[in-house]
Amino acid sequence: MHFVTWSRSLLGGAVLALGLGWSGQAGQVFPSNTDWRYFKGLTEASLPDVTAWRGREFDDSTWEVGPAPFYYGEPLSGTLLDDMRSRYSCLFLRKSFVVTNPWEVSALELRGVSDDGFIAWINGYEVARYNMPEGEVPFN
């Protein structure tokens, strides 16, 4: 099974880290401190279709790459977004992964740490929403 996971985050104080694992026989698809492709939310991540960036076929090769967590302010390990304050409040993230044994996976568990909120999609389907309003949320 091939997946792409996406997250759109509004960062106020500024930490975002996501990890993915499965239940049953405990396993981990990826830990929270792995590299992600990211796009700073100065504009929508894809135009004219603002949802295109969530698709598996979207070309994110021009996006930056860095390890989670993504932050500004408090010093952490990960990716410092020192240009974020007063410039953008949204960060678009993408990560590709493959589950080689899908018949052994009964459920996936997404764990995240966020300040202020996030929406996560897998293969274009929303799978998690934390502290975000219902419906489409503009980048700004």
Helices and strands as residue ranges (DSSP letters): E 2-22, E 27-30, E 35-40, G 52-54, E 64-67, E 70-71, E 79-80, E 90-98, G 102-104, E 108-122, E 125-130
